[in-house]
Amino acid sequence: MKIHNIFSLFFVIATLVSCSDKSEYVELQSVNGSWDKKAEQKFDFKITDNQQPRNIIFVVRNNNDYPYSNIRLIVDFLNVKTKAKQTDTLNYILAEPNGAWLGKGFGDTKEILFQYKVKYKFPNAGDYSIGIKQAMRQDKLRGIEDIGVTINTAKP
């Protein structure tokens, strides 16, 4: 568990250093290699300036126990103030057709970033929430270690 925390800290630092845009929000949540279909990973954040367009990016960390080349996610994007909710079903590719994992990482763990919203202009300043559930056919999806969200200011 201590090694996992070190890798999570390394991820946050690497994300902040490697992004040319300043990340306003970064959070990574562990699912410990087994993601239950009913377990929503929830990310709450505040937007103070809604004039700047932002990129919302999902982070997926998987290991060699992951049995598929893709991952399907159900995403609930909520404006807490207005209660407006948008639900999206997304499909992201994690591996090449030959089985080689996409993404970067050390050893068996690979990390890949997926764009969710690009140059998105939040309708108002305030609190927002993103909930992510796995939508694969398994009740307990093995091989996913962490799910994360990063939000940064989009380049003009």
C-alpha positions as CSV (number, residue, x, y, z in Angstrom):
1,M,0.0,0.0,0.0
2,K,2.9,2.4,0.8
3,I,4.3,1.8,-2.7
4,H,0.9,2.6,-4.2
5,N,0.8,5.9,-2.3
6,I,4.3,6.8,-3.6
7,F,3.2,6.0,-7.2
8,S,0.1,8.2,-6.7
9,L,2.2,11.1,-5.4
10,F,4.6,10.6,-8.3
11,F,1.6,10.7,-10.7
12,V,0.3,14.0,-9.3
13,I,3.8,15.6,-9.4
14,A,4.5,14.3,-12.9
15,T,1.1,15.6,-14.2
16,L,1.7,19.0,-12.7
17,V,5.2,19.2,-14.1
18,S,4.6,17.7,-17.5
19,C,1.5,19.8,-18.4
20,S,2.4,23.0,-20.2
21,D,-0.9,24.5,-19.0
22,K,-1.4,25.0,-15.3
23,S,-3.6,22.2,-13.9
24,E,-6.3,23.7,-11.7
25,Y,-7.6,20.3,-10.4
26,V,-5.9,16.9,-10.2
27,E,-7.3,14.0,-8.3
28,L,-6.5,10.3,-8.5
29,Q,-8.7,7.7,-6.8
30,S,-7.5,4.1,-6.2
31,V,-9.8,1.2,-7.0
32,N,-7.1,-1.3,-5.9
33,G,-7.1,-3.5,-9.0
34,S,-10.8,-4.4,-8.8
35,W,-13.5,-1.9,-9.7
36,D,-17.0,-2.9,-8.7
37,K,-19.7,-2.0,-11.3
38,K,-21.7,-0.2,-8.7
39,A,-18.8,1.8,-7.2
40,E,-18.8,5.4,-8.6
41,Q,-15.6,7.3,-8.4
42,K,-16.7,10.9,-7.6
43,F,-14.7,14.0,-8.2
44,D,-15.9,17.3,-6.7
45,F,-14.3,20.6,-7.8
46,K,-14.9,24.4,-7.9
47,I,-14.7,26.6,-10.9
48,T,-13.9,30.2,-9.9
49,D,-13.6,31.8,-13.3
50,N,-16.0,30.5,-15.9
51,Q,-14.7,32.8,-18.7
52,Q,-11.7,30.6,-19.4
53,P,-12.2,27.4,-21.5
54,R,-10.9,24.3,-19.9
55,N,-9.9,20.7,-20.8
56,I,-11.3,17.9,-18.7
57,I,-9.1,14.8,-19.0
58,F,-9.6,11.4,-17.5
59,V,-6.6,9.3,-16.2
60,V,-6.8,5.5,-16.3
61,R,-4.0,3.4,-14.7
62,N,-4.3,-0.3,-15.5
63,N,-2.1,-3.4,-15.1
64,N,-1.6,-6.6,-17.0
65,D,-4.5,-8.2,-15.2
66,Y,-6.9,-6.1,-17.2
67,P,-8.7,-8.5,-19.6
68,Y,-9.8,-6.1,-22.4
69,S,-8.3,-3.7,-24.9
70,N,-10.9,-1.0,-24.2
71,I,-12.8,0.4,-21.3
72,R,-16.4,1.7,-21.2
73,L,-17.3,4.4,-18.7
74,I,-20.6,6.0,-17.7
75,V,-19.9,9.6,-16.7
76,D,-22.3,11.9,-14.8
77,F,-21.3,15.6,-15.1
78,L,-23.2,17.7,-12.6
79,N,-23.5,21.5,-12.1
80,V,-24.3,21.5,-8.4
81,K,-25.8,25.0,-8.4
82,T,-28.3,24.4,-11.2
83,K,-28.7,20.6,-10.7
84,A,-28.1,20.3,-14.5
85,K,-26.7,16.8,-15.2
86,Q,-25.2,15.4,-18.3
87,T,-24.7,11.6,-18.6
88,D,-22.3,10.2,-21.2
89,T,-21.3,6.7,-22.1
90,L,-17.8,6.6,-23.3
91,N,-15.5,4.0,-24.9
92,Y,-11.7,4.4,-24.7
93,I,-9.0,2.2,-26.2
94,L,-6.3,0.9,-23.8
95,A,-4.3,-1.4,-26.1
96,E,-3.1,-1.8,-29.7
97,P,-4.7,-4.6,-31.8
98,N,-1.7,-6.7,-31.1
99,G,-2.3,-6.4,-27.3
100,A,0.4,-3.9,-26.5
101,W,-0.8,-1.4,-23.9
102,L,-1.1,2.2,-24.8
103,G,0.0,4.8,-22.3
104,K,3.2,5.2,-20.3
105,G,4.4,3.7,-17.1
106,F,6.9,1.5,-15.3
107,G,6.6,-2.3,-15.2
108,D,3.1,-3.8,-15.5
109,T,1.2,-0.5,-14.7
110,K,0.4,1.8,-17.6
111,E,-1.2,5.2,-17.4
112,I,-3.2,6.8,-20.2
113,L,-5.0,10.1,-20.5
114,F,-8.3,10.5,-22.3
115,Q,-9.9,13.7,-23.3
116,Y,-13.5,14.1,-22.0
117,K,-14.2,17.8,-22.8
118,V,-11.9,20.0,-24.8
119,K,-12.0,23.8,-24.6
120,Y,-15.2,23.5,-22.5
121,K,-16.6,26.7,-21.1
122,F,-18.3,26.1,-17.8
123,P,-21.8,27.8,-17.8
124,N,-21.2,29.5,-14.4
125,A,-18.7,29.7,-11.6
126,G,-19.3,27.3,-8.7
127,D,-19.3,23.7,-7.7
128,Y,-19.3,20.8,-10.1
129,S,-19.1,17.0,-9.8
130,I,-18.0,14.2,-12.1
131,G,-19.0,10.7,-11.2
132,I,-17.4,7.8,-13.2
133,K,-18.6,4.2,-13.2
134,Q,-17.2,1.3,-15.2
135,A,-19.7,-0.1,-17.8
136,M,-18.0,-3.3,-18.8
137,R,-19.7,-6.7,-18.6
138,Q,-18.0,-7.8,-15.4
139,D,-19.4,-6.9,-12.0
140,K,-15.8,-6.7,-10.6
141,L,-13.5,-5.4,-13.2
142,R,-9.9,-6.5,-12.4
143,G,-6.7,-4.8,-13.5
144,I,-7.8,-1.1,-13.1
145,E,-5.7,0.5,-10.3
146,D,-6.7,4.1,-10.4
147,I,-9.1,6.5,-12.0
148,G,-8.4,10.3,-12.1
149,V,-9.5,13.6,-13.4
150,T,-7.4,16.6,-14.3
151,I,-8.7,20.0,-15.4
152,N,-6.5,22.6,-16.9
153,T,-6.9,25.9,-18.8
154,A,-7.2,25.3,-22.5
155,K,-4.8,27.0,-24.9
156,P,-6.5,29.6,-27.1
